[in-house]
Amino acid sequence: MKIKLLMLVCAFTLFGTSLTWPQDKFLRVEVPFPFTVGEKELPAGRYDFARQALNSAILVTSVTGGPSANCVIKARVWQGIHTTPKDSHLVFDQEGEKYIFSELWIPGSDGYLFNIAAKGERKYKIISVP
């Protein structure tokens, strides 16, 4: 009995993170403004946001074959604070005229942080995906 329990705990530890949001799950989103992902600037357009389970990153790919970018997850946020748990959300921090991809919220999953905003007043835009 103890061995089966230990094997179950090990299996969950090894595969638990991929169960929260599978690699093949993605969001297709129309972003109406240019934005930055990591160090890369992307133009306004339609993008797929897909989690790469093996390296804890999000791959942002243009649907029209344009540029793509990889963004490392800096932190996970408990899903209990997701105020509308049936919708997905992308949050972009606004710094001057620039928009920086900073958060991703998926129903049934923890939130993901990509950009830690500077302290003080924070301006941002949210794109909701029903």
PANU-179881 format. One record per residue: residue in one letter; x, y, z of N, C-alpha, C in turn; residue number from 1; chain. Coordinates in Angstrom, 2 decimals, always signed. Each point is the difference from the previous one (the first is absolute). Example, Ala and Ser with C-alpha at 12.3 -4.5 7.8 and 13.67 -1.06 7.14 Angstrom:
2
A,+13.19,-5.69,+7.80,-0.89,+1.19,+0.00,+0.90,+1.20,+0.00,1,A
S,-0.35,+1.05,-0.72,+0.82,+1.19,+0.06,-0.77,+1.09,+0.73,2,A
This chain:
130
M,+0.82,-1.19,+0.00,-0.82,+1.19,+0.00,+0.87,+1.26,+0.00,1,A
K,+1.03,+0.03,+0.85,+0.88,+1.16,+0.07,+0.74,+0.20,-1.31,2,A
I,+0.38,-1.10,-0.65,+0.73,+0.11,-1.27,-0.90,+0.57,-1.07,3,A
K,-1.26,-0.43,-0.04,-0.94,+0.54,-1.00,-0.23,+1.49,+0.23,4,A
L,-0.12,+0.40,+1.26,-0.19,+1.40,+0.32,+1.23,+0.82,-0.41,5,A
L,+1.19,-0.53,+0.28,+1.23,+0.67,-0.38,+0.10,+0.13,-1.52,6,A
M,-0.37,-1.04,-0.72,+0.03,+0.05,-1.47,-1.00,+1.03,-0.53,7,A
L,-1.17,+0.09,+0.63,-0.99,+0.99,-0.40,+0.52,+1.42,+0.23,8,A
V,+0.62,+0.24,+1.14,+0.56,+1.31,+0.30,+1.11,+0.35,-1.00,9,A
C,+0.86,-0.95,-0.31,+1.08,+0.24,-0.97,-0.57,+0.31,-1.38,10,A
A,-1.01,-0.74,-0.42,-0.60,+0.22,-1.32,-0.63,+1.39,-0.06,11,A
F,-0.70,+0.40,+1.04,-0.61,+1.33,+0.01,+1.07,+1.09,-0.01,12,A
T,+1.07,-0.22,+0.73,+1.09,+0.98,+0.04,+0.63,+0.16,-1.39,13,A
L,+0.20,-1.10,-0.69,+0.63,+0.06,-1.32,-0.92,+0.58,-1.06,14,A
F,-1.30,-0.32,+0.08,-0.91,+0.38,-1.07,-1.04,+1.03,+0.41,15,A
G,+0.00,+0.41,+1.24,-1.03,+0.91,+0.51,-0.07,+1.33,-0.70,16,A
T,+1.14,+0.58,-0.33,-0.03,+1.32,-0.64,-0.59,-0.08,-1.39,17,A
S,+0.23,-1.07,-0.73,-0.57,-0.10,-1.34,-1.49,-0.28,+0.05,18,A
L,-0.52,-0.50,+1.14,-1.42,-0.25,+0.10,-0.80,+1.28,+0.17,19,A
T,+0.59,+1.05,+0.53,-0.74,+1.22,+0.24,-0.31,+0.75,-1.31,20,A
W,+0.86,-0.07,-0.97,-0.27,+0.60,-1.30,+0.83,-0.75,-1.03,21,A
P,-0.59,-0.96,-0.73,+0.77,-0.82,-0.94,+0.70,+0.84,-1.05,22,A
Q,+1.08,-0.55,-0.52,+0.82,+0.72,-0.98,-0.78,+0.33,-1.26,23,A
D,-0.94,-0.88,-0.41,-0.70,+0.24,-1.25,-1.17,+0.99,+0.15,24,A
K,-0.26,+0.47,+1.19,-1.08,+0.97,+0.21,+0.55,+1.40,-0.25,25,A
F,-0.77,+0.80,-0.71,+0.46,+1.35,-0.29,-1.19,+0.94,-0.10,26,A
L,+0.30,+1.26,+0.02,-1.00,+1.04,-0.21,+0.30,+0.69,-1.32,27,A
R,-1.01,+0.25,-0.78,+0.16,+0.81,-1.21,-0.65,+1.35,+0.31,28,A
V,+0.80,+1.06,-0.10,-0.43,+1.31,+0.46,+0.37,+1.07,-1.02,29,A
E,-0.93,+0.93,-0.21,+0.27,+1.18,-0.82,+0.52,+1.09,+0.94,30,A
V,+1.26,+0.40,-0.20,+0.60,+1.06,+0.82,-0.02,+1.27,-0.87,31,A
P,-0.78,+1.02,+0.41,-0.21,+1.16,-0.87,+1.09,+1.08,+0.06,32,A
F,+1.12,-0.31,+0.64,+1.07,+1.00,+0.13,+1.34,-0.74,-0.03,33,A
P,+1.09,+0.70,-0.40,+1.33,-0.61,+0.07,+0.35,-0.27,+1.46,34,A
F,+0.77,-1.07,+0.25,+0.34,-0.34,+1.38,+1.35,-0.70,+0.05,35,A
T,+0.55,-0.06,+1.22,+1.30,-0.62,+0.22,-0.19,-1.31,+0.76,36,A
V,+0.70,-1.03,-0.46,+0.04,-1.30,+0.69,+1.47,-0.26,+0.29,37,A
G,+0.35,-0.01,+1.29,+1.41,-0.13,+0.35,+0.75,+1.20,-0.55,38,A
E,+0.95,-0.25,-0.89,+0.78,+1.08,-0.62,-0.45,+0.30,-1.42,39,A
K,-1.04,-0.71,-0.48,-0.40,+0.12,-1.40,-1.28,+0.81,-0.15,40,A
E,+0.01,+0.93,-0.97,-1.18,+0.80,-0.29,-0.79,-0.67,-1.12,41,A
L,-1.31,-0.11,+0.22,-0.88,-0.62,-0.98,-1.06,+1.00,-0.45,42,A
P,-0.37,-0.02,-1.29,-1.03,+0.93,-0.46,-1.40,-0.46,+0.43,43,A
A,-0.96,+0.89,-0.09,-1.39,-0.37,+0.26,-0.37,-1.13,-0.95,44,A
G,-0.88,-0.89,+0.44,-0.42,-1.09,-0.87,-0.60,-1.16,+0.79,45,A
R,-0.21,-1.10,-0.70,-0.58,-1.20,+0.61,+1.12,-0.96,+0.37,46,A
Y,-0.01,-0.46,+1.26,+1.07,-0.84,+0.53,-0.54,-1.21,+0.73,47,A
D,+0.79,-1.07,-0.04,-0.22,-1.16,+0.84,+0.94,+0.10,+1.20,48,A
F,-0.54,-0.18,+1.20,+0.78,-0.03,+1.24,-0.05,-1.44,+0.49,49,A
A,+1.13,-0.72,-0.06,+0.04,-1.42,+0.36,+1.06,-0.25,+1.05,50,A
R,-0.34,-0.80,+1.01,+0.95,-0.31,+1.06,+0.92,-1.12,-0.45,51,A
Q,+1.28,+0.18,+0.27,+1.00,-1.02,-0.26,+0.34,-0.62,+1.35,52,A
A,-0.56,-1.18,+0.25,+0.10,-0.62,+1.33,+1.43,-0.32,+0.42,53,A
L,+0.85,-0.37,-0.93,+1.34,-0.44,+0.37,+0.91,+1.12,+0.49,54,A
N,-0.19,+1.22,-0.51,+0.90,+1.06,+0.43,-0.71,+1.16,+0.70,55,A
S,-1.21,-0.23,+0.48,-0.75,+1.02,+0.74,-0.02,+1.34,-0.73,56,A
A,-0.45,-0.04,-1.22,-0.05,+1.22,-0.81,-1.29,+0.01,-0.81,57,A
I,-0.31,+1.17,-0.53,-1.13,+0.18,-0.90,+0.59,+0.38,-1.37,58,A
L,-0.47,-0.67,-1.03,+0.40,+0.34,-1.36,-1.13,+0.83,-0.61,59,A
V,+0.34,+1.18,-0.47,-0.96,+0.90,-0.63,+0.31,-0.02,-1.49,60,A
T,-0.97,-0.48,-0.80,+0.22,-0.20,-1.42,-1.05,+0.74,-0.81,61,A
S,+0.44,+0.73,-1.00,-0.93,+0.70,-0.89,-0.76,-1.03,-0.83,62,A
V,-1.32,+0.16,-0.09,-0.83,-0.90,-0.79,+0.27,+0.17,-1.49,63,A
T,+0.41,+1.20,-0.41,+0.22,+0.29,-1.42,+1.42,-0.30,-0.45,64,A
G,+0.80,-0.64,+0.84,+1.37,-0.34,-0.38,+1.00,+1.10,+0.30,65,A
G,-0.41,+1.00,+0.74,+0.90,+1.09,+0.39,+0.94,-0.44,+1.11,66,A
P,+0.52,+0.95,+0.75,+0.99,-0.31,+1.04,-0.61,-0.79,+1.16,67,A
S,+0.88,-0.67,+0.73,-0.42,-0.71,+1.20,+1.01,+0.32,+1.11,68,A
A,-0.38,-0.31,+1.23,+0.88,+0.27,+1.14,-0.26,-1.02,+1.08,69,A
N,+1.02,-0.23,+0.81,-0.06,-0.92,+1.12,+0.10,+0.81,+1.27,70,A
C,-0.84,-0.30,+0.99,-0.01,+0.78,+1.23,+0.04,-0.95,+1.20,71,A
V,+1.00,+0.13,+0.85,+0.18,-0.87,+1.16,-0.97,+0.41,+1.11,72,A
I,-0.63,-0.99,+0.62,-0.89,+0.25,+1.13,+0.85,+0.36,+1.21,73,A
K,-0.22,+1.20,+0.56,+0.79,+0.44,+1.16,-0.64,-0.44,+1.31,74,A
A,-1.33,-0.14,+0.02,-0.68,-0.43,+1.22,-1.39,-0.53,-0.35,75,A
R,-0.50,-0.86,+0.87,-1.38,-0.47,-0.12,-0.81,+0.62,+1.13,76,A
V,-1.26,+0.31,-0.30,-0.88,+0.62,+0.98,-1.19,-0.92,+0.21,77,A
W,-0.36,-0.21,+1.25,-1.09,-0.90,+0.36,-1.27,+0.34,-0.76,78,A
Q,-0.63,-1.01,-0.59,-1.18,+0.21,-0.83,-1.20,+0.55,+0.77,79,A
G,-0.01,-0.12,+1.33,-1.11,+0.49,+0.80,-0.22,+1.49,-0.09,80,A
I,+1.00,+0.77,-0.43,-0.19,+1.44,-0.11,-0.48,+0.42,-1.38,81,A
H,-0.18,-0.95,-0.90,-0.53,+0.29,-1.34,-1.46,+0.40,+0.16,82,A
T,-0.32,+1.26,-0.24,-1.32,+0.54,+0.33,-1.11,-0.46,-0.94,83,A
T,+0.34,-0.38,-1.21,-1.00,-0.54,-0.94,+0.52,-1.33,-0.52,84,A
P,-0.16,-1.07,+0.77,+0.66,-1.27,-0.31,-0.51,-0.74,-1.23,85,A
K,-0.99,+0.53,-0.72,-0.47,-0.67,-1.21,+0.60,+0.60,-1.27,86,A
D,+0.69,+1.13,+0.14,+0.63,+0.67,-1.14,+1.52,-0.05,+0.14,87,A
S,+0.67,+0.02,-1.14,+1.45,+0.16,+0.00,+0.30,+1.49,-0.14,88,A
H,+1.16,+0.41,+0.52,+0.39,+1.41,-0.06,+1.49,+0.13,-0.30,89,A
L,+0.32,+0.97,-0.83,+1.38,+0.41,-0.21,+0.11,+1.41,+0.54,90,A
V,+1.04,+0.27,+0.77,+0.20,+1.33,+0.58,+1.29,+0.57,-0.57,91,A
F,-0.08,+1.25,-0.44,+1.14,+0.71,-0.56,+0.26,+1.23,+0.84,92,A
D,+1.20,+0.10,+0.60,+0.38,+1.20,+0.74,+0.27,+1.12,-1.00,93,A
Q,-0.43,+1.20,+0.32,+0.23,+1.15,-0.86,+1.09,+0.87,+0.60,94,A
E,+1.08,+0.17,-0.74,+1.10,+0.88,+0.41,+0.18,+1.03,-1.11,95,A
G,-0.52,+1.20,+0.24,+0.01,+1.02,-1.05,-0.91,-0.45,-1.13,96,A
E,+0.56,-0.09,-1.20,-0.76,-0.46,-1.16,+0.17,-1.50,-0.27,97,A
K,+0.81,-0.67,+0.82,+0.28,-1.43,-0.20,-0.92,-0.87,+0.84,98,A
Y,-0.34,-1.16,-0.55,-0.77,-1.01,+0.73,+0.87,-1.24,+0.15,99,A
I,+0.10,-0.50,+1.22,+0.86,-1.15,+0.30,-0.88,-1.15,+0.49,100,A
F,+0.08,-1.14,-0.69,-0.75,-1.18,+0.42,+0.45,-0.39,+1.40,101,A
S,-0.95,-0.02,+0.97,+0.42,-0.22,+1.38,-0.72,-1.12,+0.72,102,A
E,-1.25,-0.33,-0.34,-0.73,-1.05,+0.72,-0.87,-0.79,-0.96,103,A
L,-0.21,-1.27,+0.35,-0.90,-0.88,-0.74,-0.83,-0.77,+1.01,104,A
W,-1.32,+0.04,-0.18,-0.92,-0.71,+0.88,-0.85,-0.94,-0.84,105,A
I,+0.00,-1.28,+0.37,-0.74,-1.05,-0.70,-0.96,-0.64,+0.99,106,A
P,-1.28,-0.22,-0.37,-0.93,-0.65,+0.93,+0.53,-1.36,+0.46,107,A
G,-0.14,-0.25,+1.30,+0.43,-1.28,+0.57,+1.49,-0.13,+0.18,108,A
S,+0.74,+1.07,-0.16,+1.45,-0.04,+0.11,+0.48,+1.20,+0.83,109,A
D,+1.19,-0.10,+0.54,+0.59,+1.14,+0.66,+0.28,+1.10,-1.02,110,A
G,+0.18,+1.23,+0.48,+0.40,+1.09,-0.88,+1.51,-0.05,-0.20,111,A
Y,+0.47,+0.61,-1.07,+1.43,+0.02,-0.30,+0.46,+1.44,-0.14,112,A
L,+1.10,+0.34,+0.65,+0.58,+1.34,-0.09,+1.25,-0.04,-0.88,113,A
F,+0.13,+0.98,-0.88,+1.14,+0.08,-0.91,+0.79,+1.28,+0.17,114,A
N,-0.63,+1.03,+0.52,+0.65,+1.29,+0.18,-0.38,+0.50,+1.38,115,A
I,+0.98,+0.33,+0.81,-0.26,+0.54,+1.32,+0.05,+1.53,-0.13,116,A
A,-1.16,+0.63,+0.13,-0.09,+1.45,-0.20,+0.71,+0.74,+1.14,117,A
A,+0.48,+1.18,-0.34,+0.65,+0.85,+1.00,-1.02,+0.41,+1.05,118,A
K,+0.48,+0.27,+1.20,-0.89,+0.44,+1.07,-0.59,+1.36,-0.35,119,A
G,-1.15,+0.27,+0.57,-0.67,+1.27,-0.26,-1.27,-0.24,-0.79,120,A
E,-0.52,+1.06,-0.57,-1.24,-0.09,-0.76,+0.22,-0.87,-1.24,121,A
R,-0.91,-0.90,-0.23,+0.13,-0.94,-1.12,-1.14,+0.22,-0.98,122,A
K,+0.35,+0.18,-1.27,-1.00,+0.09,-1.06,+0.09,-1.28,-0.81,123,A
Y,-1.14,-0.51,-0.43,+0.01,-1.27,-0.74,-1.25,-0.10,-0.87,124,A
K,+0.06,-0.91,-0.96,-1.15,-0.35,-0.84,-0.22,-1.50,+0.14,125,A
I,-1.28,-0.38,+0.01,-0.37,-1.40,+0.10,-0.76,-0.41,-1.24,126,A
I,+0.37,-1.13,-0.57,-0.76,-0.60,-1.09,-0.65,-1.25,+0.55,127,A
S,-1.33,-0.03,-0.03,-0.76,-1.17,+0.49,-0.33,-0.92,-1.18,128,A
V,+0.12,-1.30,+0.26,-0.30,-1.00,-1.02,-1.04,-0.95,+0.60,129,A
P,-1.26,+0.11,-0.47,-1.05,-0.87,+0.56,+0.20,-1.46,-0.33,130,A
